[in-house]
Amino acid sequence: MEHDEDRDVRLAEAVALRGQGHREEARERLVALAARHPEDAEVAYQTAWAHDVLGLEKEAVPYYERALAGGGAGPGLTPEDRRGALLGLGSTYRVLGRYDDSVALLTGAVEEFPEEGSLRTFLAMALYNTGRHHESTRLLLRLLAATSDDPSVRTYHKAIEHYAEDLDAIE
């Protein structure tokens, strides 16, 4: 596929509009651009995001899915955008009550981006929604122990990680 300068300009304008708070106008432009470039993962991702920020989660799903499908004729996602699309879709699935889909997607995302605490946080929420409370709490406690700058949490870092393994254990 040859480079489409018009696509680049239109995409940049729509993203700028969203950043300036003109979210509905940005969404409308991105929907039109996505219709013109249905195989373009970056356009699909930005279109999904435009729906998400307006609370139109259900409408965002097909765009997120298209962005993550890959293999299209258009440009693919950068690793940063792929991470964002995985987080966005996983969170959107959860908000829509598609908890198992959210857990499956976010589990894979955490494996792909193991250092991303935001992915682990959203996975913990989805695990909670599926009734997997122990896994959810374990994940959050490990994340807290690993990332907190709170001196009192840092003091008990090893204890928190130890107890996260089995909160029901009695010693």
C-alpha positions as CSV (number, residue, x, y, z in Angstrom):
1,M,0.0,0.0,0.0
2,E,1.5,3.3,-1.0
3,H,1.8,6.1,1.6
4,D,-1.4,8.2,1.9
5,E,-0.5,11.7,2.9
6,D,-4.1,12.7,3.0
7,R,-4.8,10.0,5.6
8,D,-1.9,11.2,7.7
9,V,-3.2,14.8,7.7
10,R,-6.8,13.8,8.5
11,L,-5.7,11.4,11.3
12,A,-3.5,14.1,12.9
13,E,-6.3,16.7,12.7
14,A,-8.8,14.3,14.3
15,V,-6.4,13.3,17.1
16,A,-5.7,17.0,17.7
17,L,-9.4,17.8,17.9
18,R,-9.8,15.1,20.5
19,G,-6.9,16.5,22.5
20,Q,-8.5,20.0,22.3
21,G,-11.8,18.6,23.8
22,H,-13.7,18.5,20.5
23,R,-14.4,14.8,21.1
24,E,-17.6,14.4,19.0
25,E,-16.1,16.2,16.0
26,A,-13.0,14.0,16.3
27,R,-15.1,10.9,16.5
28,E,-17.1,11.8,13.4
29,R,-13.9,12.5,11.4
30,L,-12.3,9.3,12.6
31,V,-15.4,7.2,11.7
32,A,-15.2,8.6,8.2
33,L,-11.5,8.0,8.0
34,A,-11.9,4.4,9.2
35,A,-14.6,3.8,6.6
36,R,-12.0,5.0,3.9
37,H,-9.2,2.9,5.5
38,P,-10.8,-0.3,6.9
39,E,-7.5,-2.2,7.0
40,D,-5.6,0.5,8.8
41,A,-4.9,-0.5,12.4
42,E,-3.8,2.9,13.6
43,V,-7.0,4.6,12.3
44,A,-9.1,1.8,13.9
45,Y,-7.3,2.3,17.2
46,Q,-7.8,6.1,17.2
47,T,-11.4,5.6,16.2
48,A,-11.9,3.2,19.1
49,W,-10.4,5.6,21.5
50,A,-12.6,8.4,20.2
51,H,-15.7,6.3,21.0
52,D,-14.3,5.3,24.4
53,V,-13.7,8.8,25.7
54,L,-17.3,9.6,24.9
55,G,-18.6,6.6,26.8
56,L,-19.6,4.8,23.7
57,E,-17.9,1.5,24.7
58,K,-20.1,-0.8,22.7
59,E,-19.3,1.2,19.5
60,A,-15.6,1.2,20.3
61,V,-15.3,-2.6,20.4
62,P,-15.2,-3.4,16.6
63,Y,-12.6,-0.7,16.1
64,Y,-10.4,-2.0,18.9
65,E,-10.8,-5.5,17.5
66,R,-9.9,-4.4,14.0
67,A,-6.9,-2.5,15.3
68,L,-5.6,-5.6,17.1
69,A,-6.4,-8.0,14.3
70,G,-3.3,-6.9,12.4
71,G,-2.3,-8.3,9.1
72,G,-4.2,-5.6,7.2
73,A,-2.9,-3.6,4.3
74,G,-2.5,-0.4,6.3
75,P,0.1,0.5,8.9
76,G,0.2,-1.6,12.0
77,L,0.3,-0.4,15.6
78,T,3.4,0.7,17.4
79,P,4.1,-1.3,20.6
80,E,2.8,1.7,22.7
81,D,-0.5,1.8,20.7
82,R,-0.8,-2.0,20.8
83,R,-0.6,-1.8,24.6
84,G,-3.1,1.0,24.6
85,A,-5.5,-0.9,22.4
86,L,-5.2,-4.1,24.5
87,L,-5.9,-2.0,27.7
88,G,-8.8,-0.2,26.0
89,L,-10.4,-3.3,24.7
90,G,-9.9,-5.3,27.8
91,S,-11.4,-2.5,29.9
92,T,-14.2,-2.1,27.5
93,Y,-15.1,-5.8,27.6
94,R,-15.2,-5.5,31.4
95,V,-17.4,-2.5,31.4
96,L,-19.8,-4.2,29.0
97,G,-20.0,-7.3,31.3
98,R,-17.9,-9.5,29.0
99,Y,-15.7,-10.5,31.9
100,D,-14.3,-13.7,30.6
101,D,-13.3,-12.0,27.3
102,S,-11.7,-9.2,29.4
103,V,-9.7,-11.7,31.5
104,A,-8.6,-13.7,28.4
105,L,-7.5,-10.6,26.6
106,L,-5.8,-8.9,29.5
107,T,-4.0,-12.1,30.6
108,G,-2.4,-12.2,27.1
109,A,-1.6,-8.5,27.3
110,V,0.1,-8.9,30.7
111,E,2.2,-11.8,29.2
112,E,3.1,-9.5,26.2
113,F,3.8,-6.4,28.3
114,P,4.8,-7.8,31.8
115,E,6.1,-4.5,33.1
116,E,2.9,-2.6,32.5
117,G,1.2,-2.1,35.8
118,S,-1.9,-0.6,34.2
119,L,-2.6,-3.9,32.4
120,R,-2.2,-5.9,35.6
121,T,-4.6,-3.5,37.4
122,F,-7.3,-3.8,34.8
123,L,-6.8,-7.6,34.8
124,A,-7.3,-7.6,38.6
125,M,-10.6,-5.8,38.1
126,A,-11.7,-8.3,35.5
127,L,-10.7,-11.2,37.7
128,Y,-12.7,-9.7,40.5
129,N,-15.7,-9.6,38.2
130,T,-15.4,-13.3,37.4
131,G,-15.4,-14.1,41.1
132,R,-11.7,-14.9,41.2
133,H,-11.2,-12.6,44.2
134,H,-8.0,-14.3,45.5
135,E,-6.2,-14.0,42.1
136,S,-7.4,-10.4,41.9
137,T,-6.2,-9.5,45.4
138,R,-2.9,-11.4,44.9
139,L,-2.2,-9.5,41.6
140,L,-3.0,-6.1,43.2
141,L,-0.8,-6.8,46.3
142,R,2.1,-7.9,44.2
143,L,1.7,-4.7,42.1
144,L,1.5,-2.6,45.2
145,A,4.6,-4.2,46.7
146,A,6.5,-3.8,43.5
147,T,5.6,-0.2,42.6
148,S,4.6,1.7,45.7
149,D,6.7,4.7,46.7
150,D,5.0,4.8,50.1
151,P,7.8,4.3,52.7
152,S,5.5,2.3,55.0
153,V,4.6,-0.1,52.1
154,R,8.3,-0.3,51.1
155,T,9.1,-1.4,54.7
156,Y,6.8,-4.3,54.4
157,H,7.5,-5.2,50.8
158,K,8.6,-8.7,51.4
159,A,5.8,-9.5,53.9
160,I,3.2,-8.2,51.4
161,E,4.6,-10.3,48.6
162,H,4.7,-13.4,51.0
163,Y,1.2,-13.0,52.2
164,A,-0.1,-12.3,48.7
165,E,0.6,-15.9,47.8
166,D,-2.1,-17.2,50.2
167,L,-4.1,-14.7,52.2
168,D,-5.9,-17.5,54.0
169,A,-2.8,-19.2,55.3
170,I,-2.4,-19.4,59.1
171,E,1.1,-19.9,60.4
